[in-house]
Amino acid sequence: MIDFGFDKIALIGAVALVVIGPEKLPRVARTVGHLLGKAQRYVADVKAEVNRSIELDELKKMKSEFEGAARDVEQTVNREINEASSDFKGAWDDGLPPELSTSTPTDANSVITPAPDYKHPKKNWRLKRGAMPAWYKQRQGIRTKALSGAARVARFRPRPLVK
């Protein structure tokens, strides 16, 4: 790029002052400034457009790579699913669990037992709440009985003074 130092700019300004004259110099300088600004904006727009096109090409390449990778993963998953389903179907037809069908054949002495049925633990939360002793609840101020709103008001209402 063209290198303008302070001495060169001062020389150009002195020549312009002599050639153009002091009354027209500010208007000419303003016009030159506007033209230089427009040129800089144009160059910046061109650079931005080139960068956008380069980024667009890179994004298109990346998109095609990702699509290829996704396609490969999908094919691998489908292949594995097909293999597993065929193994399962083969084991189902043989009447053995899938984990036992791929291993060596079972002995006559080994017996396959079915999995035990689920049994609910039957936990009782009321029993759990009642596990705390009543004397501890009274000492700590824990309510043992639920009071209605009217009973609570009657309990905490100040007693009338009797004369």
DSSP file with accessible surface (Angstrom, degrees, kcal/mol):
  #  RESIDUE AA STRUCTURE BP1 BP2  ACC     N-H-->O    O-->H-N    N-H-->O    O-->H-N    TCO  KAPPA ALPHA  PHI   PSI    X-CA   Y-CA   Z-CA
    1    1 A M              0   0  237      0, 0.0     2,-0.2     0, 0.0     0, 0.0   0.000 360.0 360.0 360.0 159.1    0.0    0.0    0.0
    2    2 A I        -     0   0  129      1,-0.1     2,-0.7     2,-0.0     0, 0.0  -0.451 360.0-139.4 -71.2 132.4    1.1    3.6   -0.5
    3    3 A D        -     0   0  126     -2,-0.2     2,-0.6     2,-0.0    -1,-0.1  -0.847  20.0-175.1-100.1 113.2    3.0    4.9    2.4
    4    4 A F        -     0   0  113     -2,-0.7     2,-0.1     4,-0.0    -2,-0.0  -0.943   5.2-171.7-108.2 116.5    2.2    8.5    3.3
    5    5 A G     >  -     0   0   27     -2,-0.6     4,-2.1     1,-0.1     5,-0.2  -0.387  40.8 -97.7 -93.5 178.7    4.2   10.1    6.1
    6    6 A F  H  > S+     0   0  181      1,-0.2     4,-2.4     2,-0.2     5,-0.2   0.909 122.4  53.1 -65.7 -37.3    3.6   13.4    7.8
    7    7 A D  H  > S+     0   0  115      1,-0.2     4,-2.1     2,-0.2    -1,-0.2   0.905 109.2  48.1 -67.4 -38.2    6.2   15.2    5.6
    8    8 A K  H  > S+     0   0  108      2,-0.2     4,-2.4     1,-0.2    -1,-0.2   0.906 112.0  49.2 -68.2 -40.6    4.6   13.9    2.3
    9    9 A I  H  X S+     0   0   98     -4,-2.1     4,-2.6     2,-0.2    -2,-0.2   0.908 110.8  50.6 -65.2 -40.1    1.1   15.0    3.5
   10   10 A A  H  X S+     0   0   53     -4,-2.4     4,-2.3     2,-0.2    -2,-0.2   0.910 110.4  49.7 -63.5 -40.4    2.4   18.4    4.5
   11   11 A L  H  X S+     0   0  116     -4,-2.1     4,-2.3     2,-0.2    -2,-0.2   0.932 111.4  48.4 -64.4 -43.0    4.0   18.8    1.0
   12   12 A I  H  X S+     0   0   97     -4,-2.4     4,-2.6     1,-0.2    -2,-0.2   0.912 111.5  50.8 -63.9 -41.3    0.8   17.8   -0.8
   13   13 A G  H  X S+     0   0   38     -4,-2.6     4,-2.3     2,-0.2    -1,-0.2   0.909 110.1  49.3 -63.4 -38.9   -1.2   20.2    1.4
   14   14 A A  H  X S+     0   0   55     -4,-2.3     4,-2.0     2,-0.2    -2,-0.2   0.923 112.6  47.1 -67.3 -42.5    1.2   23.1    0.6
   15   15 A V  H  X S+     0   0   80     -4,-2.3     4,-2.9     1,-0.2     5,-0.3   0.921 112.5  50.2 -65.1 -40.8    1.0   22.4   -3.2
   16   16 A A  H  X>S+     0   0   25     -4,-2.6     4,-2.8     1,-0.2     5,-0.9   0.896 108.3  53.1 -65.6 -36.9   -2.8   22.2   -2.9
   17   17 A L  H  X5S+     0   0   83     -4,-2.3     4,-0.9    -5,-0.2    -1,-0.2   0.919 114.1  42.1 -64.0 -38.9   -2.9   25.5   -1.1
   18   18 A V  H  <5S+     0   0  124     -4,-2.0    -2,-0.2     2,-0.1    -1,-0.2   0.924 121.5  39.7 -73.9 -43.3   -0.9   27.2   -3.8
   19   19 A V  H  <5S+     0   0  113     -4,-2.9    -2,-0.2    -5,-0.2    -3,-0.2   0.950 127.4  29.2 -75.1 -48.0   -2.7   25.5   -6.8
   20   20 A I  H  <5S-     0   0   55     -4,-2.8     4,-0.2    -5,-0.3    -3,-0.2   0.876 105.0-127.4 -83.7 -42.7   -6.3   25.6   -5.5
   21   21 A G     X< -     0   0   11     -4,-0.9     4,-1.3    -5,-0.9     3,-0.3  -0.092  22.5 -85.1 107.0 154.0   -6.2   28.7   -3.4
   22   22 A P  T  4 S+     0   0   90      0, 0.0    -1,-0.1     0, 0.0    -4,-0.1   0.781 121.2  54.0 -69.1 -25.9   -7.3   29.3    0.3
   23   23 A E  T  4 S+     0   0  146      1,-0.2     4,-0.3     2,-0.1    -2,-0.1   0.839 116.4  35.4 -80.3 -29.0  -11.0   30.0   -0.5
   24   24 A K  T  > S+     0   0  112     -3,-0.3     4,-2.1    -4,-0.2     5,-0.2   0.610  96.3  86.1 -96.6 -11.7  -11.7   26.7   -2.4
   25   25 A L  H  X S+     0   0   47     -4,-1.3     4,-2.8     1,-0.2     5,-0.2   0.901  86.1  51.0 -61.9 -43.9   -9.3   24.4   -0.3
   26   26 A P  H  > S+     0   0   74      0, 0.0     4,-2.4     0, 0.0    -1,-0.2   0.921 112.3  46.9 -61.6 -39.9  -11.8   23.5    2.5
   27   27 A R  H  > S+     0   0  153     -4,-0.3     4,-2.3     2,-0.2    -2,-0.2   0.924 114.0  47.5 -67.6 -39.6  -14.5   22.5    0.0
   28   28 A V  H  X S+     0   0   56     -4,-2.1     4,-2.8     2,-0.2     5,-0.2   0.918 111.8  50.6 -67.0 -40.7  -12.1   20.4   -2.1
   29   29 A A  H  X S+     0   0   58     -4,-2.8     4,-2.4     1,-0.2    -2,-0.2   0.910 110.5  49.7 -64.3 -40.5  -10.7   18.8    1.1
   30   30 A R  H  X S+     0   0  148     -4,-2.4     4,-2.3    -5,-0.2    -1,-0.2   0.922 111.9  48.0 -64.0 -43.1  -14.3   17.9    2.2
   31   31 A T  H  X S+     0   0   72     -4,-2.3     4,-2.5     2,-0.2    -2,-0.2   0.924 111.7  49.4 -63.6 -43.2  -15.1   16.4   -1.3
   32   32 A V  H  X S+     0   0   73     -4,-2.8     4,-2.7     1,-0.2     5,-0.2   0.916 110.4  51.6 -63.6 -39.4  -11.8   14.4   -1.3
   33   33 A G  H  X S+     0   0   41     -4,-2.4     4,-2.4    -5,-0.2    -2,-0.2   0.913 109.8  49.0 -62.0 -43.9  -12.7   13.1    2.2
   34   34 A H  H  X S+     0   0  120     -4,-2.3     4,-2.4     2,-0.2    -1,-0.2   0.917 112.4  48.3 -62.0 -42.7  -16.1   12.0    1.1
   35   35 A L  H  X S+     0   0  105     -4,-2.5     4,-2.4     2,-0.2    -2,-0.2   0.909 111.6  49.0 -65.8 -40.6  -14.7   10.3   -1.9
   36   36 A L  H  X S+     0   0  104     -4,-2.7     4,-2.6     2,-0.2    -1,-0.2   0.903 110.9  51.3 -64.9 -39.0  -12.1    8.5    0.2
   37   37 A G  H  X S+     0   0   16     -4,-2.4     4,-2.5     2,-0.2    -2,-0.2   0.914 110.4  48.4 -63.3 -42.7  -14.8    7.4    2.7
   38   38 A K  H  X S+     0   0  128     -4,-2.4     4,-2.5     2,-0.2    -2,-0.2   0.909 111.5  50.2 -63.5 -40.5  -16.9    6.0   -0.1
   39   39 A A  H  X S+     0   0   50     -4,-2.4     4,-2.5     2,-0.2    -2,-0.2   0.920 111.0  48.7 -64.6 -42.3  -13.9    4.2   -1.5
   40   40 A Q  H  X S+     0   0  141     -4,-2.6     4,-2.6     1,-0.2    -2,-0.2   0.914 111.7  49.0 -64.3 -41.4  -13.1    2.7    1.9
   41   41 A R  H  X S+     0   0  145     -4,-2.5     4,-2.5     2,-0.2    -1,-0.2   0.904 111.0  50.7 -64.3 -39.0  -16.7    1.6    2.4
   42   42 A Y  H  X S+     0   0  161     -4,-2.5     4,-2.3     2,-0.2    -2,-0.2   0.929 111.4  47.1 -63.4 -44.6  -16.8    0.0   -1.0
   43   43 A V  H  X S+     0   0   76     -4,-2.5     4,-2.6     1,-0.2    -2,-0.2   0.916 112.0  50.8 -63.7 -40.8  -13.5   -1.9   -0.4
   44   44 A A  H  X S+     0   0   52     -4,-2.6     4,-2.5     1,-0.2    -1,-0.2   0.906 110.1  50.1 -64.0 -39.5  -14.9   -3.0    3.0
   45   45 A D  H  X S+     0   0  106     -4,-2.5     4,-2.4     2,-0.2    -1,-0.2   0.906 110.6  49.1 -64.5 -41.2  -18.1   -4.2    1.4
   46   46 A V  H  X S+     0   0   65     -4,-2.3     4,-2.5     2,-0.2    -2,-0.2   0.931 111.9  48.8 -64.1 -43.6  -16.2   -6.2   -1.2
   47   47 A K  H  X S+     0   0  137     -4,-2.6     4,-2.6     1,-0.2    -2,-0.2   0.922 111.7  49.6 -61.2 -43.7  -14.0   -7.8    1.5
   48   48 A A  H  X S+     0   0   35     -4,-2.5     4,-2.6     2,-0.2    -1,-0.2   0.908 110.6  50.0 -63.5 -39.5  -17.1   -8.7    3.5
   49   49 A E  H  X S+     0   0  106     -4,-2.4     4,-2.3     2,-0.2    -1,-0.2   0.918 111.2  48.4 -65.6 -41.7  -18.8  -10.3    0.5
   50   50 A V  H  X S+     0   0   74     -4,-2.5     4,-2.4     2,-0.2    -2,-0.2   0.932 112.3  49.1 -64.3 -43.5  -15.7  -12.3   -0.3
   51   51 A N  H  X S+     0   0   92     -4,-2.6     4,-2.8     1,-0.2    -2,-0.2   0.905 110.4  51.4 -62.6 -39.9  -15.5  -13.5    3.3
   52   52 A R  H  X S+     0   0  136     -4,-2.6     4,-2.5     2,-0.2    -1,-0.2   0.910 110.1  48.4 -64.0 -40.8  -19.1  -14.4    3.3
   53   53 A S  H  X S+     0   0   51     -4,-2.3     4,-2.3     2,-0.2    -2,-0.2   0.908 112.2  49.0 -67.7 -37.2  -18.7  -16.5    0.1
   54   54 A I  H  X S+     0   0   76     -4,-2.4     4,-2.4     2,-0.2    -2,-0.2   0.940 113.0  47.1 -65.6 -44.8  -15.7  -18.2    1.6
   55   55 A E  H  X S+     0   0  114     -4,-2.8     4,-2.7     1,-0.2    -2,-0.2   0.886 110.2  53.6 -63.6 -37.5  -17.6  -19.0    4.8
   56   56 A L  H  X S+     0   0   91     -4,-2.5     4,-2.4     2,-0.2    -1,-0.2   0.919 109.1  48.3 -63.5 -42.4  -20.6  -20.2    2.8
   57   57 A D  H  X S+     0   0   84     -4,-2.3     4,-2.3     2,-0.2    -2,-0.2   0.919 112.3  49.1 -63.0 -42.2  -18.3  -22.6    0.9
   58   58 A E  H  X S+     0   0  111     -4,-2.4     4,-2.7     1,-0.2    -2,-0.2   0.906 111.0  50.1 -63.3 -41.0  -16.8  -23.9    4.2
   59   59 A L  H  X S+     0   0  106     -4,-2.7     4,-2.7     2,-0.2    -1,-0.2   0.890 109.1  51.6 -65.1 -37.6  -20.3  -24.3    5.7
   60   60 A K  H  X S+     0   0  126     -4,-2.4     4,-2.3     2,-0.2    -2,-0.2   0.925 111.4  47.3 -64.9 -40.9  -21.4  -26.3    2.7
   61   61 A K  H  X S+     0   0  136     -4,-2.3     4,-2.3     2,-0.2    -2,-0.2   0.931 113.3  48.1 -63.9 -44.3  -18.4  -28.6    2.9
   62   62 A M  H  X S+     0   0   84     -4,-2.7     4,-2.7     1,-0.2    -2,-0.2   0.902 110.2  52.7 -63.6 -39.5  -18.9  -29.0    6.7
   63   63 A K  H  X S+     0   0  128     -4,-2.7     4,-2.6     1,-0.2    -1,-0.2   0.931 109.5  48.1 -62.8 -43.5  -22.6  -29.8    6.1
   64   64 A S  H  X S+     0   0   66     -4,-2.3     4,-2.2     1,-0.2    -1,-0.2   0.899 111.9  50.5 -65.9 -36.7  -21.8  -32.5    3.5
   65   65 A E  H  X S+     0   0  133     -4,-2.3     4,-2.5     2,-0.2    -2,-0.2   0.928 112.1  46.8 -64.8 -44.3  -19.2  -34.0    5.9
   66   66 A F  H  X S+     0   0  134     -4,-2.7     4,-2.8     2,-0.2     5,-0.2   0.900 111.2  51.3 -64.5 -40.5  -21.8  -34.0    8.8
   67   67 A E  H  X S+     0   0   90     -4,-2.6     4,-2.5    -5,-0.2    -1,-0.2   0.918 111.1  48.7 -63.4 -40.1  -24.4  -35.5    6.5
   68   68 A G  H  X S+     0   0   16     -4,-2.2     4,-2.4     2,-0.2    -2,-0.2   0.921 112.4  47.9 -64.1 -43.6  -22.0  -38.3    5.5
   69   69 A A  H  X S+     0   0   48     -4,-2.5     4,-2.5     2,-0.2    -2,-0.2   0.917 112.2  49.5 -63.9 -41.5  -21.1  -39.0    9.1
   70   70 A A  H  X S+     0   0   60     -4,-2.8     4,-2.7     1,-0.2    -2,-0.2   0.905 110.3  51.1 -64.4 -39.4  -24.7  -39.1   10.1
   71   71 A R  H  X S+     0   0  126     -4,-2.5     4,-2.6    -5,-0.2    -1,-0.2   0.922 110.4  49.2 -63.8 -42.3  -25.5  -41.5    7.2
   72   72 A D  H  X S+     0   0   93     -4,-2.4     4,-2.5     2,-0.2    -2,-0.2   0.917 112.1  48.0 -62.9 -43.5  -22.6  -43.8    8.3
   73   73 A V  H  X S+     0   0   90     -4,-2.5     4,-2.9     2,-0.2     5,-0.2   0.923 111.3  50.8 -63.3 -42.2  -23.8  -43.8   11.9
   74   74 A E  H  X S+     0   0  118     -4,-2.7     4,-2.7     1,-0.2    -2,-0.2   0.926 111.2  47.9 -62.5 -42.1  -27.4  -44.5   10.8
   75   75 A Q  H  X S+     0   0  108     -4,-2.6     4,-2.5     2,-0.2    -1,-0.2   0.914 112.4  49.3 -65.3 -40.4  -26.2  -47.4    8.7
   76   76 A T  H  X S+     0   0   59     -4,-2.5     4,-2.6     2,-0.2    -2,-0.2   0.929 112.4  47.4 -64.2 -44.5  -24.1  -48.8   11.5
   77   77 A V  H  X S+     0   0   72     -4,-2.9     4,-2.7     1,-0.2     5,-0.2   0.928 112.5  49.1 -63.5 -44.4  -27.0  -48.5   14.0
   78   78 A N  H  X S+     0   0   78     -4,-2.7     4,-2.5    -5,-0.2    -1,-0.2   0.911 111.3  50.1 -62.1 -40.4  -29.4  -50.2   11.5
   79   79 A R  H  X S+     0   0  124     -4,-2.5     4,-2.4     2,-0.2    -2,-0.2   0.937 112.1  47.1 -63.9 -44.0  -26.9  -53.0   10.9
   80   80 A E  H  X S+     0   0  101     -4,-2.6     4,-2.7     1,-0.2     5,-0.2   0.898 112.0  50.6 -64.4 -40.3  -26.4  -53.6   14.6
   81   81 A I  H  X S+     0   0   94     -4,-2.7     4,-2.8     2,-0.2     5,-0.2   0.924 110.6  49.3 -63.6 -42.0  -30.2  -53.6   15.2
   82   82 A N  H  X S+     0   0  102     -4,-2.5     4,-2.3    -5,-0.2    -2,-0.2   0.913 112.1  48.0 -64.5 -40.7  -30.7  -56.1   12.4
   83   83 A E  H  X S+     0   0   91     -4,-2.4     4,-2.5     2,-0.2    -2,-0.2   0.930 113.8  46.9 -64.8 -44.2  -28.0  -58.3   13.8
   84   84 A A  H  X S+     0   0   58     -4,-2.7     4,-2.7     1,-0.2    -2,-0.2   0.913 112.9  48.8 -65.0 -41.1  -29.4  -58.1   17.4
   85   85 A S  H  X S+     0   0   44     -4,-2.8     4,-2.8     2,-0.2    -1,-0.2   0.900 111.2  49.7 -68.3 -36.5  -33.0  -58.8   16.2
   86   86 A S  H  X S+     0   0   67     -4,-2.3     4,-2.4    -5,-0.2    -1,-0.2   0.914 112.0  48.6 -68.7 -38.1  -31.9  -61.8   14.1
   87   87 A D  H  X S+     0   0   90     -4,-2.5     4,-2.5     2,-0.2    -2,-0.2   0.920 113.2  48.0 -62.5 -43.0  -30.0  -63.2   17.1
   88   88 A F  H  X S+     0   0  103     -4,-2.7     4,-2.8     2,-0.2    -2,-0.2   0.920 111.4  49.2 -64.3 -43.4  -33.0  -62.6   19.3
   89   89 A K  H  X S+     0   0  134     -4,-2.8     4,-2.5     2,-0.2    -1,-0.2   0.909 111.4  50.1 -63.2 -40.1  -35.4  -64.2   16.8
   90   90 A G  H  X S+     0   0   31     -4,-2.4     4,-1.7     1,-0.2    -1,-0.2   0.919 113.0  45.9 -64.0 -41.6  -33.1  -67.2   16.5
   91   91 A A  H  X>S+     0   0    2     -4,-2.5     5,-1.9     2,-0.2     4,-1.3   0.881 111.3  52.8 -67.9 -36.9  -32.9  -67.5   20.3
   92   92 A W  H  <5S+     0   0  188     -4,-2.8     3,-0.2     1,-0.2    -2,-0.2   0.914 108.9  49.2 -64.6 -41.7  -36.7  -67.1   20.5
   93   93 A D  H  <5S+     0   0  129     -4,-2.5    -1,-0.2     1,-0.2    -2,-0.2   0.859 112.1  48.7 -66.1 -33.4  -37.2  -69.9   18.0
   94   94 A D  H  <5S-     0   0  121     -4,-1.7    -1,-0.2    -5,-0.2    -2,-0.2   0.688 110.9-123.6 -77.5 -20.8  -34.8  -72.1   20.0
   95   95 A G  T  <5S+     0   0   63     -4,-1.3    -3,-0.2     1,-0.3    -4,-0.1   0.672  71.0 117.2  86.8  18.3  -36.6  -71.3   23.3
   96   96 A L  S   <S-     0   0   54     -5,-1.9    -1,-0.3     1,-0.0    -2,-0.2  -0.842  73.6 -97.2-114.9 155.0  -33.6  -70.0   25.1
   97   97 A P    >>  -     0   0   34      0, 0.0     4,-1.5     0, 0.0     3,-0.9  -0.366  39.1-114.6 -63.7 151.4  -32.8  -66.5   26.5
   98   98 A P  H 3> S+     0   0   47      0, 0.0     4,-1.1     0, 0.0     3,-0.1   0.860 114.2  55.5 -61.0 -34.1  -30.7  -64.4   24.1
   99   99 A E  H 34 S+     0   0  135      1,-0.2     4,-0.3     2,-0.2    -3,-0.0   0.809 112.5  42.8 -71.6 -24.4  -27.7  -64.3   26.4
  100  100 A L  H <4 S+     0   0   57     -3,-0.9    -1,-0.2     1,-0.1     3,-0.2   0.713 104.2  65.0 -90.6 -19.9  -27.6  -68.1   26.6
  101  101 A S  H  < S+     0   0   34     -4,-1.5    -2,-0.2     1,-0.2    -1,-0.1   0.835 100.3  49.8 -74.9 -30.0  -28.2  -68.7   22.9
  102  102 A T  S  < S+     0   0  104     -4,-1.1    -1,-0.2     2,-0.0    -2,-0.1   0.713 105.6  68.5 -81.6 -19.1  -24.9  -67.2   21.8
  103  103 A S  S    S-     0   0   63     -4,-0.3     3,-0.1     1,-0.2    -3,-0.1  -0.152 105.4 -59.2 -85.2-169.2  -22.8  -69.2   24.3
  104  104 A T  S    S-     0   0  113      1,-0.1    -1,-0.2    -2,-0.0    -2,-0.0  -0.254  71.0 -82.5 -68.5 157.1  -22.2  -72.9   24.3
  105  105 A P        -     0   0  112      0, 0.0    -1,-0.1     0, 0.0     2,-0.1  -0.258  53.4-105.2 -61.2 148.7  -25.2  -75.2   24.5
  106  106 A T        -     0   0   62      1,-0.1     2,-0.1    -3,-0.1    -6,-0.0  -0.352  30.7-113.2 -77.0 153.6  -26.5  -75.8   28.0
  107  107 A D        -     0   0  118      1,-0.1     3,-0.3    -2,-0.1    -1,-0.1  -0.352  23.4-115.5 -77.0 166.2  -26.0  -79.0   30.0
  108  108 A A  S    S+     0   0  103      1,-0.2    -1,-0.1    -2,-0.1    -2,-0.1   0.782 114.9  56.0 -72.9 -24.5  -28.8  -81.3   30.8
  109  109 A N  S    S+     0   0  150      2,-0.0     2,-0.3     0, 0.0    -1,-0.2   0.741  87.2  90.3 -80.4 -24.2  -28.3  -80.6   34.5
  110  110 A S        -     0   0   61     -3,-0.3     2,-0.5     2,-0.0    -4,-0.0  -0.581  61.4-162.2 -79.5 133.6  -28.6  -76.8   34.2
  111  111 A V        -     0   0  119     -2,-0.3     2,-0.7     2,-0.0    -2,-0.0  -0.959  14.1-136.0-117.3 132.7  -32.2  -75.5   34.7
  112  112 A I        -     0   0   83     -2,-0.5    -2,-0.0     0, 0.0     0, 0.0  -0.776  22.3-159.6 -89.2 118.7  -33.3  -72.1   33.6
  113  113 A T        -     0   0  111     -2,-0.7     2,-0.0     1,-0.1    -2,-0.0  -0.793  18.5-116.9 -99.4 141.1  -35.4  -70.5   36.3
  114  114 A P        -     0   0  119      0, 0.0     3,-0.1     0, 0.0    -1,-0.1  -0.338  39.0 -92.7 -71.7 157.6  -37.7  -67.7   35.5
  115  115 A A        -     0   0   84      1,-0.1     2,-0.0    -2,-0.0     0, 0.0  -0.401  49.4-101.5 -67.7 143.1  -37.2  -64.3   37.1
  116  116 A P        -     0   0  123      0, 0.0    -1,-0.1     0, 0.0     2,-0.1  -0.347  40.1-104.5 -66.7 150.4  -39.1  -63.8   40.3
  117  117 A D        -     0   0  156      1,-0.1     2,-0.2    -3,-0.1     0, 0.0  -0.368  39.3 -98.3 -72.2 153.3  -42.2  -61.7   40.2
  118  118 A Y        -     0   0  192     -2,-0.1     2,-0.5     1,-0.0    -1,-0.1  -0.524  36.7-163.3 -74.1 136.1  -42.2  -58.1   41.5
  119  119 A K        -     0   0  175     -2,-0.2    -1,-0.0    -3,-0.1     0, 0.0  -0.986  20.0-124.3-124.0 124.1  -43.6  -57.7   45.0
  120  120 A H        -     0   0  116     -2,-0.5     0, 0.0     1,-0.1     0, 0.0  -0.424  15.8-133.4 -66.0 138.1  -44.6  -54.3   46.3
  121  121 A P        -     0   0   81      0, 0.0    -1,-0.1     0, 0.0    -2,-0.0   0.686  25.3-144.0 -70.5 -15.3  -42.8  -53.4   49.5
  122  122 A K        -     0   0  169      1,-0.2     2,-0.3     0, 0.0    -2,-0.0   0.937  25.7-176.1  53.5  52.0  -46.1  -52.2   51.2
  123  123 A K        -     0   0  180      4,-0.0     2,-0.6     1,-0.0    -1,-0.2  -0.616  15.5-148.2 -77.7 141.3  -44.5  -49.4   53.1
  124  124 A N     >  -     0   0   85     -2,-0.3     4,-1.8     1,-0.1     5,-0.1  -0.923   9.6-167.8-114.7 109.9  -46.9  -47.6   55.4
  125  125 A W  H  > S+     0   0  162     -2,-0.6     4,-2.2     1,-0.2     5,-0.2   0.806  88.3  59.0 -70.0 -27.2  -46.0  -43.9   55.8
  126  126 A R  H  > S+     0   0  168      2,-0.2     4,-1.8     1,-0.2    -1,-0.2   0.909 106.0  48.4 -66.3 -39.8  -48.4  -43.5   58.7
  127  127 A L  H  4 S+     0   0  128      1,-0.2     4,-0.3     2,-0.2    -2,-0.2   0.908 110.2  52.4 -64.1 -38.4  -46.5  -46.2   60.6
  128  128 A K  H >< S+     0   0  172     -4,-1.8     3,-1.1     1,-0.2     4,-0.2   0.900 109.6  48.5 -65.1 -40.8  -43.3  -44.4   59.8
  129  129 A R  H >< S+     0   0  171     -4,-2.2     3,-0.8     1,-0.2    -1,-0.2   0.836 109.6  53.5 -66.8 -32.5  -44.7  -41.1   61.1
  130  130 A G  T 3< S+     0   0   50     -4,-1.8    -1,-0.2     1,-0.2    -2,-0.2   0.430  82.6  89.9 -83.5   1.9  -45.9  -42.9   64.3
  131  131 A A  T <   +     0   0   81     -3,-1.1    -1,-0.2    -4,-0.3    -2,-0.1   0.718  67.4  89.3 -73.0 -16.5  -42.4  -44.3   65.0
  132  132 A M  S <  S-     0   0   79     -3,-0.8     5,-0.1    -4,-0.2    -3,-0.0  -0.650  90.8-109.8 -80.7 132.6  -41.5  -41.2   67.0
  133  133 A P     >  -     0   0   60      0, 0.0     4,-1.9     0, 0.0     3,-0.2  -0.249  16.8-127.5 -63.5 148.4  -42.5  -41.6   70.7
  134  134 A A  H  > S+     0   0   61      1,-0.2     4,-2.5     2,-0.2     5,-0.2   0.876 108.9  56.5 -65.5 -36.9  -45.4  -39.5   72.0
  135  135 A W  H  > S+     0   0  146      1,-0.2     4,-2.1     2,-0.2    -1,-0.2   0.884 107.5  49.7 -64.5 -33.1  -43.3  -38.1   74.9
  136  136 A Y  H  > S+     0   0   96      2,-0.2     4,-2.3     1,-0.2     6,-0.2   0.913 109.9  50.5 -70.7 -39.9  -40.7  -36.8   72.4
  137  137 A K  H  X>S+     0   0   38     -4,-1.9     5,-2.4     2,-0.2     4,-0.9   0.917 111.7  47.9 -62.8 -41.8  -43.4  -35.2   70.3
  138  138 A Q  H  <5S+     0   0  149     -4,-2.5     3,-0.4     1,-0.2    -2,-0.2   0.912 112.5  48.4 -66.2 -41.6  -44.9  -33.5   73.4
  139  139 A R  H  <5S+     0   0  187     -4,-2.1    -1,-0.2     1,-0.2    -2,-0.2   0.885 115.5  43.9 -66.9 -37.2  -41.5  -32.3   74.6
  140  140 A Q  H  <5S-     0   0  108     -4,-2.3    -1,-0.2    -5,-0.2    -2,-0.2   0.550 112.8-116.5 -85.3  -8.4  -40.5  -30.9   71.1
  141  141 A G  T  <5 +     0   0   63     -4,-0.9     2,-0.4    -3,-0.4    -3,-0.2   0.745  57.6 157.2  80.8  23.7  -44.0  -29.3   70.6
  142  142 A I      < -     0   0   67     -5,-2.4    -1,-0.3    -6,-0.2     2,-0.2  -0.666  46.5-114.3 -83.4 131.6  -44.9  -31.5   67.6
  143  143 A R        -     0   0  164     -2,-0.4     3,-0.1     1,-0.2    -1,-0.1  -0.452  29.5-176.6 -67.3 135.0  -48.6  -31.6   67.0
  144  144 A T  S    S+     0   0   83      1,-0.2     2,-0.4    -2,-0.2    -1,-0.2   0.638  71.1  38.9-103.0 -20.4  -50.0  -35.1   67.6
  145  145 A K  S    S-     0   0  165      0, 0.0     2,-0.4     0, 0.0    -1,-0.2  -0.975  82.7-119.6-131.1 145.7  -53.6  -34.2   66.6
  146  146 A A        -     0   0   96     -2,-0.4     2,-0.4    -3,-0.1    -2,-0.0  -0.679  27.3-152.5 -84.5 133.2  -54.9  -32.0   63.9
  147  147 A L        -     0   0   58     -2,-0.4     2,-0.1     1,-0.0    -1,-0.0  -0.847  12.6-125.0-104.4 145.0  -57.0  -29.0   65.1
  148  148 A S     >  -     0   0   74     -2,-0.4     4,-2.3     1,-0.1     5,-0.2  -0.311  32.9-103.2 -75.7 169.9  -59.8  -27.4   63.1
  149  149 A G  H  > S+     0   0   44      1,-0.2     4,-2.3     2,-0.2     5,-0.2   0.921 121.8  48.7 -63.1 -42.5  -59.6  -23.7   62.5
  150  150 A A  H  > S+     0   0   77      1,-0.2     4,-2.6     2,-0.2    -1,-0.2   0.917 111.6  49.7 -65.9 -39.5  -62.3  -22.9   65.1
  151  151 A A  H  > S+     0   0   38      1,-0.2     4,-2.2     2,-0.2    -1,-0.2   0.903 109.9  51.2 -67.1 -36.9  -60.6  -25.1   67.7
  152  152 A R  H  X S+     0   0   97     -4,-2.3     4,-2.0     2,-0.2    -2,-0.2   0.928 111.2  47.5 -66.3 -41.0  -57.3  -23.4   67.0
  153  153 A V  H  X S+     0   0   78     -4,-2.3     4,-1.0     1,-0.2    -2,-0.2   0.936 112.8  49.0 -65.0 -43.7  -58.9  -19.9   67.5
  154  154 A A  H  < S+     0   0   55     -4,-2.6     3,-0.3     1,-0.2    -1,-0.2   0.887 111.0  51.2 -64.6 -35.4  -60.6  -21.0   70.7
  155  155 A R  H  < S+     0   0  155     -4,-2.2    -1,-0.2     1,-0.2    -2,-0.2   0.904 117.9  35.4 -69.2 -40.8  -57.4  -22.5   72.0
  156  156 A F  H  < S+     0   0  137     -4,-2.0    -1,-0.2    -5,-0.2    -2,-0.2   0.400  88.5 112.6 -98.0   3.0  -55.3  -19.4   71.5
  157  157 A R  S  < S-     0   0  158     -4,-1.0     2,-0.0    -3,-0.3    -4,-0.0  -0.570  77.5-107.6 -73.8 135.9  -57.9  -16.8   72.2
  158  158 A P        -     0   0  113      0, 0.0    -1,-0.1     0, 0.0    -2,-0.1  -0.366  36.4-108.5 -64.4 143.5  -57.1  -14.8   75.4
  159  159 A R        -     0   0  203      1,-0.1     2,-0.1    -3,-0.0     3,-0.0  -0.480  33.7-111.0 -71.4 140.2  -59.3  -15.7   78.4
  160  160 A P        -     0   0  111      0, 0.0     2,-0.4     0, 0.0    -1,-0.1  -0.430  33.7-109.4 -72.3 144.4  -61.8  -13.1   79.5
  161  161 A L        -     0   0  168     -2,-0.1     2,-0.5     1,-0.0     0, 0.0  -0.620  30.4-149.2 -75.2 127.3  -61.0  -11.4   82.8
  162  162 A V              0   0  138     -2,-0.4    -1,-0.0    -3,-0.0    -3,-0.0  -0.856 360.0 360.0-100.5 130.4  -63.6  -12.5   85.4
  163  163 A K              0   0  245     -2,-0.5    -1,-0.0     0, 0.0    -2,-0.0  -0.608 360.0 360.0-104.1 360.0  -64.4   -9.9   88.2
